[in-house]
Amino acid sequence: MAQRPSPTLANAVAPGVRVARIEPLQRRVERNRWKFLGFMLAFTSVVALCLFTVAVLVTLLVVLLVYGTASEVAPALRVPLGVALAASVVVAWAWALGKLARSEVSLVERLEARMPAGGSLLPTKSVLRDMAIAAGLPKTPPLYVIDTPKVNAFVVGRSAARVRIGVTRGLLERIVVDEQRAVFANLIARVLTLDTLWATAVSALMGPIWAMRDYDLGYEPSD
């Protein structure tokens, strides 16, 4: 039987919020950690399998070209293929960890976000600092701006110390400072729940695939 939410919690949230789906902060943090770990294991396993498959095909091709048949040297291939499998796993993890190490920088570059000039956007920066202090972050996240009239915002970062927050020019022009406070509160809440850990990892590691998709969608063959 599902546990009924307490009357105190039901009265504390805004109308329309599904109270039954609210979970404790620590439970959400742990769930995001497991999601991150599961994604890393699945992703690196797929990459390692692809690398190993390529290694096997290249090895078999070389053997066929040199010996004419693979059956004669099949026993001798066990050790090289075992080494190839281990090397594939190491390369997959090294590549994934390398991408994660600079994930925040690469994602900000991909979004074409820029840090505003010093001394500008002081009210917005002040609001962001207030929200960071209220949430207990070790430092105020750097603010980035995307030059587009659309109203949007983003947050990336594997941890509170590495988080980066960005807004669009349209948001700065259309949303007053008091309403920006709510935007930053929502973004920082995602940091505290580790939603950004999961999202940053997926965005950084799947970046090459999305880049190919963007190229295919934007490619226009010449006449």
N, C-alpha and C positions, 0 to 999 in steps of 0.2 A: 504493500500500500504506500503510495507516494506521501511524503511528509508535507503537511500543510504549512504554508508560510505563516509566520507569526503576525498577529494583528498590527504590531508596531511597524514591521517592515512594510506591510501592505498599505499602511497610512502614510509612510514616509516617501514613497515613490510617486512620480507624476501619474496622472490618469492615463490609462491605456498601456502602461508598462506591464508586461507579463511577469508578475512577481515569481511565479513558479519556476521560471527559467533563470532567475538570479542565483549565482553560485558564489561561494566564498572566494576571496581574492587568492588565497594560497592554493586552493584547488585549481583555479584557472591558471595560475603560474605553473603548477606542476603539469597540468595538461599540455600547456604550450611547450614545456621542456621536452616532454615525451614526443610530441608532434615533431619538434625540431630534430630530435635524435632519430626518430623513425624515418623522416624524410632524408636525413643525411645517409643513413644506412641504405635505404632504397636507391637513392640517386647514385651513390658511389658504387653500389653493386652493379647497376645497369651500365655505368661508364666502364667499370673494370671488365664486365662481360664483353662489351663491345671491343675494347682494346685486346682482350685475350682472343676473341674470334678473329680479329685482323691478324694477330700474331700467328695463330694456327694456320690460317689461309696462306700467309706468306711463307711459312715454314714448309707446308705441303707443296707449294708451288716450286720452291727451291729444290726440294727433294726430288720432285718429278722431273725437273729440268736436268738435275745432275745424275740421278740414278735410274730414271725412267719408270720406277715403281716405288711406292711408299711401303709396301709390305716387307721388303727386305730390311729396312732400317727402322721399322716401327718400334721395336724394343728400345733402340737407342734414343728415340725421341721423347721418352717419358721424362727424363731429367730436364731437357731444354724446355719442354712444355710446362713442367712444374715451375721452373724458374720464370717462365713467361707469365704464368698465372699470378705468382707472387708479385712480380714486377707490375702487372696490370693493376693489382689492388693498391700497391704503394703509389703509383702514378695517379690513380683516380683520387685517392685521399689527399695527396699533395696538391693536386690541381684544385680540388674543392676547398681545402683549407686556405690556399693562396687567394682564391676568389673571395672567400669570406673575410680574409684579413683586410682587404680594401673595399669591402662591399659598400660601406656608406659613401665613400668617395666616388666609386664608379656609378652608383645609382643617382647621386646628385648630379654628376656630369651627364648621365643619360637623360635626366629630366631638364637639362640645360638651365639649372638653377644657379643664381649668382648671389653672393653676399652683398647686401647694400653698402653703400659708402659709409664710412664712419661719420657719426653725427646725424645721420638720416634715420627716419622712422623711429624716433626716440619713444613716442607714446606706445607703439606696437612692441618695441623691445622691452619697455618697462612692464607691460602686461605679461609678456612671456616670462620675464624674470620673476614676477610675482607668483605666477602659476608654478614655476619650477621650485621656488622656495617653499610654497605651500605643499607641494608633493614630496619634498625632502630629497630632491635630486642633488647629486654632489656638485653640479655646476649648471649654469643656465645653458641650454642647448644653443648652438649657433643658429641664426635665422637666415634663411635663403629666400629669394624671390624669383619666381618664374614670370617672364615678361609675356603675359597673355591676358586678354580681357576676361577670360573665364574665371568664375569664382570656384576656387578649390584650395586644398591644403594637403600636405603630406607629412609623414614622419617616418624615418628609417633609423635603424640602430639595433645592434645586437645586445646592447646593455645601456643602462642609464648614462654611463660615462661617454659612450660613443654616439649618442642620439643626435640627429640633425632634423630640424623642423623647417618646413618651407610653406610659403603661401604664394598665391598668384597676385599679380598686379590688380586684377579685377576684384579680388577679395579685399585688398587694401583700399580700393576706391569705393566700394559699395557697402562694406561692413564697418560700422562704427567701432571705436575702440572697446566699448563695453561689451559688444557682441563678439569681438575678437577674443575676449577673455574666455568665453564659452568654447570657442574653437580650440584654443590652446589647452584648455582643461581636458577636452575630449582626447586630443592627441597625446598629452602626457599620461592620461589614464591608460592608453594603449601601451605606453612604455612600462608602466608599473605592473601590468598584467602579463608582460612579455609577449603580447601580440606582435610587437615589432620584431622580436627575435625570429619567429616563424616566418613572417612576411618578408623580412630582409633576406633571410637565407634563400627562400624560394625565388625571390626577384633576382638576386645576385647570381645564383647558379643556373637559373633558367634563362638568363640574359642572352647567351648566344643563340638559343632557339628562337626567342622573341625577336632578336635582331634579324635573323633569317626570314622570319615571318613578315617583319616590317619591310624588308627589302623586296620580298615577293609581292606584297600588296602595293608598294610604291613604285615598282619597276614598270616602266612603260617602254615597250619595244619600239625602236625607231622605224619609221616608214621605209 
